[in-house]
Amino acid sequence: MKRPALSSPARHLCATVLATVMMPVCAAATIELGGVKLEDTIQVQGMPLVLNGAGIRYKAMFKVYTAGLYLEKKASTMNGVLSMPGRKRMTITMLRDIDSAELGKLFSRGMEDNMDRSAFSRLIPGVMRMSDVFTRHKWLRTGESFVLDWVPGTGTVLTVKGVIEGEPFREPEFFDALMRIWLGPRPADWRLKDELLGIPAR
């Protein structure tokens, strides 16, 4: 038996109710920082990750980039992040045009500043390869991004502007050294460190 079609007012009422029900879900799905939207949850190779924290990197009074840290479960300390098994992701989206070769040098320095010299020396081949990647790109423009993924059994996967850059960096220590740039004892930005770790503003 053919069902009677809903009248126009009834259809409008149904659409309004559905939109009202769905609105909180959609609103809770993302946050926005510096015009950059970050999902509360993402998938990395089929594994759901949650947004541990996010913030904006400032240099003086200027916004440089928006960063977001994703983990399988939340952690509020550097050691908690580094010791946690499973997949991890750091996303960086530019809020201004950046000389990417210079950015690569700053990251190398940030790694060196947050670990002992002998440990850093063992990572130099990977550091040089990462620096070469950023040098080839020359510029990261406003709105462009790169992603650092830790995938167990694979390594650190570097994706720049949506393209995976070469082979993964196999050593777990390399991803940990990268995370220390933002979470270590001498972080790039103390406020950003707290935000990535989900620590309330002091």
C-alpha positions as CSV (number, residue, x, y, z in Angstrom):
1,M,0.0,0.0,0.0
2,K,1.4,3.4,-1.0
3,R,2.1,5.7,2.0
4,P,0.6,9.1,1.8
5,A,3.1,11.9,1.1
6,L,3.9,14.3,3.9
7,S,2.4,17.8,3.5
8,S,4.8,20.7,3.0
9,P,4.4,21.9,6.6
10,A,5.0,18.4,7.9
11,R,8.1,18.0,5.8
12,H,9.4,21.4,7.1
13,L,8.7,20.3,10.7
14,C,10.6,17.0,10.2
15,A,13.6,18.8,8.7
16,T,13.7,21.3,11.6
17,V,13.5,18.6,14.2
18,L,16.3,16.6,12.5
19,A,18.5,19.7,12.2
20,T,18.0,20.5,15.9
21,V,18.9,17.0,16.9
22,M,22.0,16.9,14.7
23,M,23.3,20.4,15.5
24,P,24.9,19.6,18.9
25,V,26.6,16.6,17.3
26,C,28.0,18.7,14.4
27,A,29.0,21.5,16.8
28,A,30.9,19.1,19.0
29,A,32.8,17.5,16.1
30,T,35.3,20.3,15.6
31,I,37.1,23.1,17.2
32,E,38.5,26.1,15.4
33,L,41.8,27.9,16.1
34,G,43.1,30.7,14.0
35,G,40.6,29.8,11.3
36,V,41.8,26.1,11.3
37,K,39.3,23.4,12.0
38,L,40.4,20.4,14.0
39,E,38.2,17.3,14.4
40,D,37.6,15.9,17.9
41,T,38.3,12.4,16.5
42,I,40.1,11.2,13.4
43,Q,41.1,7.9,11.9
44,V,44.7,6.9,11.3
45,Q,44.9,3.6,9.3
46,G,41.6,2.6,10.8
47,M,42.4,3.4,14.4
48,P,40.4,6.2,16.0
49,L,42.4,8.9,17.7
50,V,41.1,11.7,20.0
51,L,42.3,15.3,20.0
52,N,44.5,15.5,23.1
53,G,45.0,19.3,22.8
54,A,45.5,22.1,20.3
55,G,46.8,25.6,20.2
56,I,48.5,28.4,18.3
57,R,52.2,28.9,18.1
58,Y,53.1,32.6,18.5
59,K,56.3,34.3,17.8
60,A,56.3,37.7,19.6
61,M,52.7,38.8,18.9
62,F,52.4,37.0,15.5
63,K,50.5,33.8,14.9
64,V,52.7,31.2,13.2
65,Y,50.8,28.0,13.0
66,T,48.0,26.0,14.6
67,A,49.0,22.6,16.1
68,G,46.9,19.6,17.1
69,L,48.0,16.5,18.9
70,Y,46.0,13.3,18.5
71,L,46.4,10.1,20.6
72,E,44.5,6.9,21.2
73,K,43.7,8.1,24.7
74,K,44.4,11.4,26.4
75,A,47.7,12.2,28.3
76,S,48.6,15.3,30.2
77,T,52.4,14.9,30.4
78,M,55.3,14.6,27.9
79,N,56.2,11.2,29.4
80,G,52.6,10.1,29.1
81,V,52.5,11.0,25.4
82,L,55.9,9.4,24.6
83,S,55.3,6.1,26.6
84,M,51.8,5.6,25.2
85,P,51.6,2.7,22.7
86,G,49.7,3.0,19.5
87,R,49.3,5.5,16.8
88,K,49.9,9.2,17.3
89,R,49.5,12.3,15.1
90,M,50.7,15.9,15.2
91,T,49.2,18.3,12.7
92,I,50.6,21.7,11.8
93,T,48.8,24.3,9.7
94,M,50.4,27.6,8.7
95,L,48.8,30.8,9.8
96,R,51.4,32.9,7.8
97,D,53.8,32.2,4.9
98,I,56.9,30.5,6.3
99,D,60.3,29.8,4.7
100,S,60.1,26.0,5.1
101,A,63.9,25.6,5.0
102,E,64.2,27.9,8.0
103,L,61.3,26.0,9.7
104,G,63.2,22.7,9.2
105,K,66.3,24.3,10.9
106,L,64.2,25.4,13.8
107,F,62.8,22.0,14.2
108,S,66.3,20.4,14.2
109,R,67.4,22.9,16.8
110,G,64.3,22.2,18.9
111,M,65.1,18.5,18.8
112,E,68.7,19.1,19.8
113,D,67.7,21.5,22.6
114,N,65.4,18.9,24.3
115,M,67.6,15.8,24.4
116,D,71.2,14.9,25.3
117,R,73.9,15.3,22.7
118,S,74.7,11.6,22.2
119,A,71.1,10.7,21.7
120,F,70.7,13.5,19.2
121,S,73.8,12.5,17.3
122,R,72.3,9.1,16.6
123,L,69.3,10.8,14.9
124,I,71.4,13.1,12.6
125,P,70.8,11.1,9.4
126,G,67.0,11.4,9.9
127,V,67.2,15.0,10.9
128,M,69.2,15.8,7.7
129,R,66.6,14.0,5.6
130,M,63.8,15.9,7.2
131,S,65.6,19.2,6.7
132,D,66.1,18.3,3.0
133,V,62.3,17.7,2.6
134,F,61.5,21.1,4.0
135,T,64.2,22.7,1.9
136,R,62.8,21.3,-1.3
137,H,59.4,22.8,-0.5
138,K,60.9,26.3,-0.1
139,W,57.7,27.8,1.3
140,L,54.8,26.7,3.4
141,R,52.0,29.2,2.6
142,T,49.1,30.3,4.8
143,G,46.6,27.4,5.1
144,E,49.1,24.7,4.0
145,S,49.9,22.0,6.5
146,F,52.1,19.0,7.3
147,V,51.4,16.0,9.4
148,L,53.6,13.8,11.6
149,D,52.2,10.3,12.1
150,W,53.7,7.6,14.4
151,V,52.5,4.2,13.2
152,P,53.8,1.1,15.1
153,G,55.7,-1.2,13.0
154,T,56.1,1.4,10.3
155,G,57.7,4.5,11.8
156,T,57.2,8.2,11.5
157,V,55.4,9.2,8.3
158,L,55.9,12.8,7.2
159,T,53.1,14.2,5.0
160,V,53.6,17.7,3.5
161,K,50.8,19.4,1.7
162,G,48.9,16.1,1.5
163,V,51.8,14.2,0.0
164,I,53.8,11.5,1.9
165,E,57.5,12.3,1.8
166,G,59.6,9.3,1.1
167,E,60.1,6.3,3.4
168,P,59.1,6.4,7.0
169,F,61.6,7.3,9.7
170,R,61.9,3.9,11.4
171,E,63.3,4.8,14.8
172,P,60.8,5.3,17.6
173,E,63.3,7.8,19.1
174,F,62.9,10.0,16.0
175,F,59.2,10.6,16.6
176,D,59.8,11.1,20.3
177,A,62.5,13.7,19.5
178,L,60.0,15.5,17.3
179,M,57.4,15.6,20.0
180,R,60.0,17.1,22.4
181,I,60.1,20.2,20.2
182,W,56.6,21.1,21.5
183,L,56.4,19.0,24.8
184,G,60.0,18.9,26.0
185,P,61.7,20.9,28.9
186,R,62.6,23.7,26.4
187,P,59.5,23.8,24.2
188,A,59.0,26.0,21.2
189,D,56.2,27.7,23.1
190,W,55.3,27.1,26.7
191,R,51.6,28.1,26.3
192,L,51.3,25.8,23.3
193,K,52.9,23.0,25.3
194,D,50.2,23.3,27.9
195,E,47.4,23.5,25.2
196,L,48.7,20.3,23.4
197,L,48.7,18.5,26.8
198,G,45.2,19.7,27.6
199,I,46.4,21.7,30.7
200,P,44.1,24.6,31.6
201,A,45.5,28.1,31.2
202,R,47.4,29.1,34.3
